[in-house]
Amino acid sequence: MKDTKQKMMTRIAIVDDDERLRSQFKRMVNHFEGCQCAGLFASGEDAIAGIALANTEVVLMDINMPGMGGIECVRQLKAMRGELEIIMLTVYQDTENIFDSLAAGASGYILKRAVGAELLAAIQQVRAGGSPMTGQIARRVVQAFRQPRTPAISETEKLSPREQEVLELLARGDTYKEISSSLGISYATVHNYIRRMYEKLRVRSRAQAVNKFHAQTRQPHPDRTASTETEDVDSSVRS
């Protein structure tokens, strides 16, 4: 009987960099009948390593985390385990995050202020093949489809003005220190801009970002040799 009950359990992983929220959602999940928290992860990188091998059916995913963001984490998890059902659990209600999450492979999008009953219903819906969304989120999706179609914009055009400046300097071959000096901002701030820029461009290195910049802006590669400075953004610097 015990083995049968275990097989019927929905095993859920929680990915959020906020320890208090992780604990809160763990208590909620374990309180739901037929649900069990199968793992807590403080970062996208930890989630990739842990969930890939874990016996998990559903993932509750935050969006804004240091290092790998939630959307990129969804994309990689779905590539490894396509059967996973992932629900974005976030404070963000903007259309861009909603559609980027769904395009990456998320099955639902719920606001963190959702009460226990709404979260349980969302878990049950994805297990039944549905796509749960908080009411306000569903309305935004409907409104987005009602808007007149506009020409598609490139990923580089989605960057903020400052992020575009940083990308142009990267493409020119400037080091992080040179960018810091040119723009009058700290070295840590440069790292933060680059991390957010990588997330928006869906790249993982300086070379990929620069190649995308040249491809989408149709600007020729500069003659200047690119810096050999490390391409990895220090994960200890928070956005």
Secondary structure as GFF3:
##gff-version 3
##sequence-region A 1 239
A	DSSP	alpha_helix	2	8	.	.	.	ID=ss1
A	DSSP	beta_strand	10	15	.	.	.	ID=ss2
A	DSSP	alpha_helix	19	31	.	.	.	ID=ss3
A	DSSP	beta_strand	35	41	.	.	.	ID=ss4
A	DSSP	alpha_helix	44	51	.	.	.	ID=ss5
A	DSSP	beta_strand	58	61	.	.	.	ID=ss6
A	DSSP	alpha_helix	70	80	.	.	.	ID=ss7
A	DSSP	beta_strand	85	90	.	.	.	ID=ss8
A	DSSP	alpha_helix	95	104	.	.	.	ID=ss9
A	DSSP	beta_strand	108	111	.	.	.	ID=ss10
A	DSSP	alpha_helix	116	127	.	.	.	ID=ss11
A	DSSP	alpha_helix	135	146	.	.	.	ID=ss12
A	DSSP	three_ten_helix	155	158	.	.	.	ID=ss13
A	DSSP	alpha_helix	161	172	.	.	.	ID=ss14
A	DSSP	alpha_helix	176	183	.	.	.	ID=ss15
A	DSSP	alpha_helix	187	201	.	.	.	ID=ss16
A	DSSP	alpha_helix	206	217	.	.	.	ID=ss17
###
